[in-house]
């Protein structure tokens, strides 16, 4: 039986790109004015609370000129919170068109999944029973939603 190989997507290097996290000044990062994803004040505040609670755990993706490809909301949250340095990964291997498409894909692909309400309720119940030093609302769910998910168990 012959082994089938998957064709390498056009434009990608033969060897995988090694990614490096570098810290950049928030003020040096340029938000993309053509970013179709809207970040409202409430969501930016939620992201800021998440960063304050858990730390900055997902680097901002940028191009070689400091243009943000993914992480606009995180950059806005840092500006709101007064955080002046953020971890970044430069995606220099992407063409301008690939970067534009990735900006869309990064946001859209997460929307193509669903919650398992039972497992989510179980996780939230376990967290609500724990002695936390933070509010469960830092998960992005409001108290009423959390209560309904737990009651649904």
C-alpha positions in Angstrom: 0.0 0.0 0.0 1.4 3.4 -1.0 1.7 6.0 1.7 -0.2 9.2 0.8 1.4 12.5 1.5 -0.4 15.7 2.0 0.7 18.5 -0.3 2.4 21.3 1.4 0.3 24.5 1.3 1.6 27.0 -1.2 3.9 29.6 0.2 4.9 27.7 3.3 8.5 26.8 3.9 9.6 23.1 3.7 10.7 23.2 7.3 8.3 24.4 9.9 8.9 28.0 11.0 10.5 28.2 14.5 8.5 30.7 16.5 10.1 33.0 19.1 8.3 35.1 21.7 9.7 38.6 22.0 8.5 41.4 24.2 7.4 44.6 22.4 6.2 47.9 23.7 2.4 48.1 23.4 2.7 51.6 22.0 4.9 50.2 19.2 2.2 47.8 18.0 -0.1 49.0 15.2 -3.7 47.9 15.2 -5.1 47.0 11.8 -7.8 49.5 11.0 -9.3 46.9 8.5 -9.8 44.3 11.3 -13.4 43.2 10.8 -13.6 42.0 14.4 -15.2 44.5 16.8 -14.0 44.7 20.4 -16.5 46.6 22.5 -15.6 48.3 25.8 -17.2 45.5 27.9 -15.2 42.8 26.1 -12.0 44.8 26.4 -12.6 45.1 30.1 -13.2 41.4 30.4 -9.9 40.6 28.5 -8.1 43.1 30.9 -9.5 41.3 33.9 -8.5 37.9 32.5 -5.0 39.2 31.9 -4.8 40.6 35.4 -6.1 37.3 36.9 -4.2 34.7 34.8 -1.3 36.7 33.3 -0.6 37.4 29.6 -0.6 33.8 28.3 -1.3 34.2 24.5 1.2 36.3 22.6 0.1 38.9 20.1 0.8 37.9 16.5 2.5 40.6 14.5 4.3 41.1 11.2 7.9 42.4 10.9 6.6 46.0 11.0 4.7 45.6 14.3 1.3 45.4 12.6 -1.1 43.3 14.7 -2.4 40.2 12.9 -4.1 38.6 15.9 -4.5 39.9 19.4 -6.2 43.3 18.8 -8.4 42.8 21.9 -5.4 41.9 24.1 -3.5 45.0 22.9 -6.5 47.2 23.7 -6.9 45.6 27.1 -3.2 46.2 27.9 -3.6 49.8 26.9 -6.6 50.1 29.2 -4.7 48.4 32.1 -1.5 50.3 31.6 0.5 47.3 30.7 3.4 48.6 28.5 5.1 45.4 27.3 3.5 42.3 25.7 4.8 39.0 24.4 4.6 38.8 20.6 5.3 36.3 17.9 6.4 37.7 14.5 4.8 35.8 11.6 7.4 36.9 9.1 6.8 33.7 7.0 3.3 34.9 6.0 2.7 37.0 2.9 0.5 40.1 3.2 -2.4 38.1 1.9 -1.9 35.2 4.2 -1.7 37.5 7.2 -5.0 39.1 6.1 -6.6 35.7 5.8 -5.2 34.5 9.1 -6.6 37.6 10.8 -10.1 36.4 9.7 -9.4 32.7 10.3 -8.1 33.2 13.9 -11.3 34.8 14.9 -13.8 32.8 12.8 -12.4 29.3 13.5 -13.0 29.6 17.3 -16.7 30.3 16.5 -17.0 27.0 14.7 -17.0 25.0 18.0 -19.7 24.5 20.6 -19.9 24.1 24.3 -20.6 20.9 26.0 -23.0 22.4 28.6 -22.8 19.4 31.0 -19.0 19.5 31.1 -19.0 23.3 31.3 -21.4 23.2 34.1 -19.3 20.6 35.9 -16.2 22.7 35.5 -18.0 25.8 36.7 -19.5 23.9 39.7 -16.0 22.6 40.7 -14.6 26.1 40.5 -17.5 27.6 42.4 -16.9 25.1 45.2 -13.2 25.9 45.3 -11.8 28.7 47.5 -10.9 31.1 44.6 -9.2 34.4 45.0 -11.0 35.7 41.9 -14.5 35.9 40.5 -15.8 33.2 38.2 -17.0 36.0 35.9 -13.3 36.3 34.7 -14.2 33.3 32.5 -16.4 35.6 30.4 -19.7 34.1 31.8 -22.0 36.2 33.9 -23.3 35.0 37.3 -26.7 34.2 35.9 -25.2 32.1 33.1 -23.0 30.3 35.5 -25.9 29.6 37.9 -28.0 28.2 35.0 -25.3 25.9 33.8 -24.7 24.6 37.3 -28.5 24.1 37.9 -28.7 22.3 34.5 -26.5 19.5 36.0 
